[in-house]
């Protein structure tokens, strides 16, 4: 495996992830403060529905594109794009017709019926656009993929901010997203049109479907793991509770978003290493990866818990902060686990054991649904957070078990122990500051906490000898 390339691509992905995180946080205060907390709940649920149906309709064809483009780039691209376009048209039509046949959508009578048509069109536009967007990944041009993803997110966010600020209307904002999706898709189609130099070969469709269809339960279940709680909260508790929960949810998804900087590059690189039977390198990479992920996740979870009220006040309203702060520690642990399972799934995907991944995810989502239905009516939003945590525990643990059958990945018990000690010291130092005003906490806690944790971690011997040697080498080069 080319570690330098992985880190370089991940650095580029960090820009896109930062943009995605900021984009989500920018929209939340505009909707909650100027349109309403209930409207934010509706908006989040509608986008969750779009994501779920887009995942189903996409049939993991972007994965098939990456998997089979090594040998026949142009033919694979043409075939997969045509198959995705047909699926998009069918799914969009079905969603629109079925939704129009009901008096209410998502179980909420007050939901604007004007959302239905743009929802169908948005789903139809995003499926083929996903293929076009992932084409650079199929060619191992991860940086191009990241720049395109970041560009789309910037345009979408800018458009939404403008629409929400001036029109303050959910339906208009959804139509704006449709316009961005279609425009972006046409732009990419123009850029890559020279790769479409032949007719689609329908005889290849079965190969792509054999690869992608077993992943549909996994993709659907994965989407339900992220969105079923919002649907059920809307049904049981209403849009205001959904808005509060989604705001807290958005804050904690920083964990998978940041670790997701490796997703774009790990997928093709792990697949290539697997094809070349570089299992020793894969084992070493995942052992180091798991060690540092565990070390850094612990202070991040605790730090976010300490800042829960401050962060929610900054991005939303005092009401959401009061009700949502208690959800942050539960969801932070859940999403730290989810960030890890993204990376663990790639060896199984490379081994074409997609059915195993599907079974794991289906089991996790069943647990999630049962717990949501049981806990939301009794303990409210906390029940949804607990259901999410339990589902991600099952999914990540099971994935690790299967991956460990192929790769010898060591659990970093010692590193986690040092991290816990350093985190305790960090919390003690922050407690001594006795800062009361939430905005001062938001500005001072992160840098002071990071410096405190790093210093204590090094002092207690958290770095290995080889890691110390590398740091000394880098410092000597600089001087």
C-alpha positions, 0 to 999 in steps of 0.5 A: 500500500502507498501510505504517502498517497493515502495520507496525501489523499486524506489531507485533501479529503479533510478540506471536503469534510471540513466544508461538509461539517461547516455547511451543515452547521451554517444551515441549522441556525438559519432554519431554527432561528428564522423559520422555526424548530419544527420546520427544521425537524421537517426539513431534516426528515425530508432530506433523510427520506431523500437519502434513503430512497437515493441509496435504494435506487442507486443499488451500490452501482458507484461501488460496481463502477470502482470495482470493475473500472480497472480493466474496462474503464470506458465500457464500465462507465457507460454501462453503469451510468446508463443503468443508474439513469434508468433506475433513477427515472423509475424510482423518481416516478414511483416515489412521486406517484405513490406520495401523491396518492396519500393525504399525508406524508411521513405521518404528518398531516401538516407537511407541505404537499408541495414537497412531493414533486421536488423530492421525486426529482431530487432523488432522480437527479442524485442517482446518476450524479453519484455515478458521475461524481465517483468516476474519478475514484474509479480512476484512483483520482481521489483528489479530483473526487474530493474537490468535486464533492467539496464544490458541490457542497459549497454550491448547495449550501450557498444556494440554501442559505440564500433561499432560506434567508430571503424566502424562508420557505422549505419548498423553495429550498428543495426546488433549489436543491433540484436545480443544483443537482441537475446542473452539477450532473450536466456539468460532470456529464460534459466533462466526462463525455469523451469516456462515453465512446460506445453504446451500453452493453446490457449483457454486463448489467447482470455483473454489476447487479450481482455486485451491487444488489447484495449491498442494497440491504446493507445500504438501506440498513445503513441509511435506516441506521441514520434516519429511522430515528428521525422518522419515528421521532416525527411520528411519536413526538412531532417535528419540534423533538425531531428538530432538537434531536437532529441538531444534536445528531448533526454535532456528533456526526463530526466523528464519521465526517472527520474519519471519513477523510480516509474513505475516498482513498481507502476504498480503491487502495485497500482493493488494490492491496487485496488484489496484490495479496499485500495482507501483511501491509493491510494488517499493519496499516489497520493496527496503526489506524485503530491505535490512533483512532482509539487514542484520539476518540476518547478526549474528543468524546469527553471534550464534546460532552463538556461543550455540548450546551455551548455548541448547541447554543452557538448553532441553534437556539437556547431551547434546543441547547437545553433539551439536546445537550443530554443527547451529545455524549450518547450520540458521540460514542455511537458515531465514534464507533460508526466512524471506525466501521466505515474503514473496517468494511473495506477489506470485506468489500475487497474480498467480495464478501458483501453478503456478510456486510449486508447481514451485519447491517440488517441485524444492526438495523433490526435492533435499532428499529426495535429499540426505537419503537420501544424506547421513544414512546417511553423515554423520548429522544434519549431512547432514540440516542440509546438505540443508535448507540446499541446498533453501532456497537453491534455493527462495528464489533461484528465487522471487526470480528469478520475482518480479523479473520483475514487480517491480524488487527491488534486492539490498542488496549495500552494506547487507550489506557494512556489516552484515558489517563491523559483525558482525565488530566485534561478534564481536571485542567479544564475544570480548574479554569472555572469558565461560566460563559458558554461562548468563552468555553467554546473558544478556550476549551478546545485549544487548552484541552488539546494542548493539555491532552497531548502534553500529558499523553507524552509525559505518561509514555503514550508514544511508542519508541518508534513514534518518538524516533519519527518525531525527533527525525522530523524536528531535526529536519526542520532545524 
